[in-house]
Amino acid sequence: MSAIRLFFSFFFIVLLAACGPSAERQVVVLQGKTMGTTYTVKYLSDGLKDLPPPEQVQADLDKLLVEVNRQMSTYDPSSEISRFNQLQAVGEPMEISADFAFVTAEAFRLNGLTQGALDVTVGPLVNLWGFGPDKTVTREPTVEQIRQASAVVGTDKIILAGGSGKQMLAKKVAGTYLDLSSIAKGFGVDKLAIHLEGLGIENYLVEIGGELRGRGKNERGETWRIGIEQPQILQGGNTQIVVPLANHSLATSGDYRNFHVDAHGRRLSHIIDPQKHVPISHNLASVSVIADSATTADGLSTALFVLGEQRALQLAEQQGLAVFLIIRDGSGYRTEMSSAFKQLLRDKDKS
């Protein structure tokens, strides 16, 4: 959710056949728009004889992204998720696609793993605090307004069930609202990556709105490497730390580009604490997570940001998560990282 795309610099130079690598090692670069942001796909052809031409690959990738949006975009009133949100009847099951069910199930799993920090039903509170479509806040919600919105928030208010090849979704409470934006971009990345692998492509990097997944090597025979920058040095373009994406995914969540300052001077994040029912207000600027899938990394980055610095690091150590934190510290920033993240850096230095 809200991946801070500008945190990332791609540390590779695209060299086409005329510039160095042979035609068999040609780098293909595809770019487009999806989910209110952009995507970039880079892969090596590696002399695959049955590989479709780039324009066909992109057309197929675009179809996959259109389908993800048809299932999970809250901005499309006819999407599966919008039709579920419009349901008024309590307990009335709605049949949903396998991918929609998979993403919802993963969001629910991460909800349990993070002690409720990732809650994909928090939409009513997001809108109440002014981070919905109009992006404005005229006044702080009243206690009663927060209470009413909170009454329909919670993954326990949604039933996800499957059987006989069908996946069903139902509401336990009228007015419950499902929003998978905190995890859907990551799923889109995984969807594209799986398609590329199905074509036999072994060396690729996929990015949607700052969420990434890499496999194999770049055209120089090196593991794909991504630079994470600190906010105060973005304009200078100096890289703070470089991490490898060797068959891994990377996602980042943070608040320093999307927030409000209230009448008391408090910085209010667009990310809502689903347990306190108010916008996050702490010193954590961003959380970057490396995981096997972009779906998981995307959801975890949001959840760990909700938890804040200390609880995020504690959970990362308990679960063996590779996590990198950027924390506001007085007039500047400092960084922290989990043991698993440190190990990735040590492995990178050995390679």
C-alpha positions in Angstrom: 0.0 0.0 0.0 1.3 3.4 -0.9 4.6 2.1 -1.9 7.1 5.0 -2.0 8.2 4.5 -5.6 10.7 7.2 -5.6 12.7 5.5 -2.9 14.0 3.2 -5.6 16.7 3.6 -8.2 17.3 0.8 -10.7 21.0 0.0 -10.7 21.3 -1.4 -14.1 21.8 0.0 -17.6 19.7 -1.4 -20.4 22.0 -2.5 -23.1 20.4 -3.6 -26.3 22.2 -5.8 -28.9 23.9 -3.0 -30.6 25.4 -1.8 -27.4 27.0 -4.9 -26.1 25.1 -8.1 -25.4 24.4 -10.4 -28.3 21.0 -10.8 -29.8 20.5 -13.9 -27.7 21.0 -11.9 -24.6 18.8 -9.0 -25.7 17.1 -7.0 -22.9 13.4 -6.3 -23.6 11.9 -3.4 -21.7 8.1 -3.0 -21.5 6.3 -0.1 -19.9 2.7 0.8 -19.4 0.0 2.0 -16.9 -2.1 0.1 -14.4 -3.7 0.5 -11.0 -3.4 4.3 -11.1 0.4 4.0 -11.5 2.9 2.6 -14.0 4.6 -0.7 -14.6 8.0 -1.7 -16.0 9.0 -5.2 -17.1 12.5 -6.1 -18.1 13.6 -9.5 -19.2 16.4 -11.2 -21.2 15.3 -13.1 -24.3 18.2 -15.6 -23.7 17.8 -17.0 -27.2 14.4 -18.7 -26.5 13.2 -19.8 -29.9 9.5 -20.1 -29.0 9.4 -16.8 -27.1 6.6 -14.5 -28.5 7.7 -11.1 -29.8 7.8 -8.3 -27.2 4.6 -6.7 -28.5 2.7 -9.9 -27.9 4.2 -10.4 -24.5 3.1 -6.9 -23.5 -0.4 -7.5 -24.9 -0.7 -10.6 -22.8 0.7 -8.9 -19.7 -1.8 -6.0 -20.2 -4.7 -8.5 -20.3 -3.6 -10.0 -17.0 -3.5 -6.6 -15.4 -6.9 -5.7 -16.8 -8.3 -8.9 -15.2 -6.7 -8.0 -11.8 -8.4 -4.6 -12.0 -11.7 -6.3 -13.0 -11.6 -8.4 -9.9 -10.1 -6.0 -7.3 -10.3 -2.4 -8.3 -12.6 -0.3 -6.0 -12.5 2.4 -8.6 -14.4 0.2 -11.0 -18.1 0.0 -9.9 -18.5 -3.2 -11.9 -15.5 -5.0 -10.5 -16.0 -8.1 -8.3 -14.8 -6.3 -5.2 -17.2 -3.3 -5.9 -20.1 -5.6 -6.4 -19.3 -7.3 -3.1 -19.0 -3.9 -1.3 -22.4 -3.0 -2.7 -24.1 -6.0 -1.2 -26.6 -5.1 1.5 -27.8 -8.6 2.5 -26.0 -10.1 5.5 -24.9 -13.7 5.0 -25.7 -13.8 1.3 -22.7 -15.5 -0.5 -21.2 -14.1 -3.6 -19.2 -16.3 -5.9 -15.8 -14.8 -6.6 -12.8 -15.7 -8.8 -9.9 -17.8 -7.6 -7.4 -14.9 -7.7 -9.7 -12.6 -5.8 -10.2 -15.4 -3.2 -6.4 -16.0 -3.0 -5.5 -12.3 -2.4 -8.3 -12.0 0.2 -7.1 -15.2 2.0 -3.5 -13.9 2.0 -4.7 -10.5 3.4 -6.5 -12.4 6.2 -3.5 -14.6 6.9 -1.3 -11.5 7.2 -3.9 -9.9 9.5 -3.4 -12.8 11.9 0.4 -12.8 11.5 0.6 -9.1 12.3 -1.8 -9.1 15.2 -4.5 -7.2 13.2 -2.1 -4.5 11.8 -3.1 -5.3 8.2 -6.9 -4.9 7.9 -8.4 -4.8 4.4 -11.8 -3.7 5.8 -10.5 -0.4 7.2 -11.9 1.6 4.2 -14.7 3.3 6.0 -12.2 4.8 8.4 -9.9 5.9 5.6 -12.8 7.8 4.0 -13.9 9.2 7.3 -10.5 10.8 7.9 -10.4 12.3 4.5 -8.0 10.0 2.6 -10.7 8.7 0.3 -11.3 9.7 -3.3 -11.6 13.5 -2.6 -8.4 13.5 -0.5 -9.6 16.3 1.8 -10.3 16.7 5.4 -12.6 19.5 6.5 -12.7 18.6 10.2 -11.7 15.9 12.6 -14.3 13.2 12.9 -16.3 13.1 16.0 -16.1 10.2 18.5 -19.5 9.0 17.4 -18.6 9.1 13.7 -15.5 7.0 14.5 -17.5 4.6 16.5 -20.1 4.1 13.7 -17.4 3.6 11.1 -15.4 1.2 13.4 -18.5 -1.0 13.8 -18.2 -2.3 10.3 -14.4 -2.7 10.3 -12.7 -6.1 11.0 -11.8 -9.2 9.0 -14.0 -11.2 11.3 -17.0 -9.5 9.7 -16.3 -11.2 6.4 -16.7 -14.9 5.5 -14.4 -16.5 2.9 -15.3 -20.1 2.1 -14.5 -22.5 -0.7 -15.8 -25.9 -1.9 -16.6 -27.8 -5.1 -14.3 -25.6 -7.1 -16.1 -22.4 -6.0 -15.0 -19.5 -3.9 -17.6 -17.6 -1.9 -17.5 -14.3 0.0 -20.2 -13.0 2.4 -20.7 -10.3 5.0 -21.5 -10.9 8.6 -22.3 -7.2 9.1 -24.0 -4.8 6.7 -21.8 -2.0 5.5 -18.6 -3.9 5.7 -16.2 -2.8 3.0 -13.3 -4.7 1.4 -10.3 -2.8 -0.1 -7.3 -4.8 -1.3 -5.2 -1.9 -2.4 -2.6 -2.6 0.3 -1.8 -5.9 -1.4 -3.2 -5.9 -5.0 -0.2 -4.2 -6.6 2.0 -6.9 -5.2 -0.3 -9.5 -6.6 -0.2 -7.9 -10.0 3.6 -8.1 -9.9 3.5 -11.8 -9.0 0.9 -12.4 -11.8 3.2 -10.9 -14.4 6.2 -12.7 -13.1 4.5 -16.1 -13.2 3.4 -15.4 -16.8 7.0 -14.6 -17.8 8.2 -17.8 -16.1 5.5 -19.8 -18.0 7.1 -18.5 -21.2 10.5 -19.9 -20.1 12.0 -16.6 -19.2 14.4 -17.1 -16.3 15.9 -13.6 -16.0 13.5 -10.7 -15.4 12.5 -7.8 -13.2 8.9 -6.7 -12.8 7.8 -3.4 -11.1 4.4 -1.9 -10.5 4.3 1.4 -8.6 7.5 0.6 -6.7 6.7 -3.0 -5.8 9.2 -5.4 -7.4 10.1 -9.0 -8.1 13.3 -10.2 -9.6 14.6 -13.5 -10.8 17.9 -14.6 -12.2 20.4 -12.1 -13.5 20.6 -8.9 -15.5 22.3 -8.6 -18.8 25.7 -8.3 -17.1 25.2 -11.6 -15.4 24.6 -9.9 -12.0 21.8 -10.3 -9.6 19.2 -7.6 -10.0 20.0 -4.9 -7.4 17.8 -2.1 -6.1 18.9 1.0 -4.3 16.8 2.3 -1.3 17.3 6.0 -0.6 16.7 8.1 2.4 14.1 10.9 2.0 16.4 13.8 2.7 18.9 12.8 0.0 16.4 11.9 -2.8 17.1 15.0 -4.8 20.8 14.4 -4.7 20.3 10.9 -5.9 22.8 9.3 -3.5 22.1 5.7 -2.8 21.8 4.8 0.9 21.8 1.1 0.6 21.6 -1.5 -2.3 19.8 -4.8 -1.9 19.8 -7.9 -4.2 16.6 -9.3 -5.6 17.7 -12.9 -6.1 14.4 -14.6 -6.6 12.8 -12.3 -4.1 10.3 -9.4 -4.0 10.5 -5.9 -2.5 7.8 -3.6 -1.3 7.8 -0.3 0.6 5.1 1.5 2.6 5.4 4.9 4.2 3.7 8.3 4.8 5.9 11.2 4.1 4.3 11.9 0.7 0.7 11.4 1.7 -0.3 12.9 5.0 -2.3 15.7 6.7 -1.3 18.0 9.5 -4.2 18.6 11.8 -5.2 21.8 13.8 -2.8 20.7 16.6 0.2 20.3 14.3 0.1 16.5 14.4 1.2 14.7 11.3 -1.6 12.3 10.3 -0.7 9.4 7.9 -3.1 8.2 5.2 -2.6 4.8 6.7 -5.1 4.1 9.4 -4.4 2.1 12.6 -7.2 -0.5 12.4 -7.1 -1.0 16.2 -7.0 2.6 17.4 -9.2 3.7 14.5 -7.1 6.9 13.8 -4.4 7.8 11.3 -0.9 6.6 12.2 1.1 9.3 13.9 4.7 8.1 14.7 8.3 8.6 13.7 8.5 5.7 11.2 8.8 7.2 7.7 8.9 3.9 5.7 9.2 0.2 5.8 10.8 -2.0 3.1 10.2 -5.7 3.1 11.8 -8.4 1.1 9.8 -11.6 0.8 9.4 -14.5 -1.7 6.3 -13.1 -3.2 5.4 -9.5 -4.0 1.9 -10.1 -2.6 3.3 -11.0 0.8 5.9 -8.2 0.8 3.2 -5.6 -0.2 0.9 -6.6 2.6 3.6 -6.9 5.2 5.1 -3.5 4.4 1.7 -1.8 5.2 1.2 -3.9 8.4 4.7 -3.2 9.8 4.3 0.5 9.1 1.1 0.4 11.2 3.0 -1.3 14.0 5.7 1.4 14.2 9.4 1.0 14.7 9.7 -1.1 17.8 6.8 -3.5 17.2 7.8 -3.9 13.6 11.3 -4.9 14.4 10.1 -7.2 17.2 7.7 -9.0 14.8 10.4 -9.1 12.1 12.8 -10.9 14.5 10.1 -13.3 15.6 9.1 -14.2 12.1 12.5 -14.0 10.4 11.3 -11.2 8.1 13.8 -9.1 6.0 12.9 -5.6 6.9 14.5 -2.2 6.5 13.2 0.9 8.3 13.7 4.6 7.8 12.8 6.6 10.9 12.4 10.3 11.5 14.9 11.4 14.1 14.8 15.0 15.1 15.7 17.0 12.0 16.9 14.0 10.0 16.5 10.3 9.6 18.1 7.1 10.8 17.8 3.5 9.7 17.3 0.1 11.3 17.2 -3.3 9.8 16.2 -6.8 10.9 18.7 -9.7 11.3 17.3 -11.3 8.1 17.8 -8.1 6.1 21.4 -7.9 7.4 22.0 -11.5 6.3 20.8 -10.6 2.8 23.4 -7.8 2.6 26.1 -10.1 3.9 25.2 -12.7 1.2 25.3 -9.9 -1.4 28.8 -8.9 -0.4 30.0 -12.5 -0.7 28.6 -12.9 -4.2 
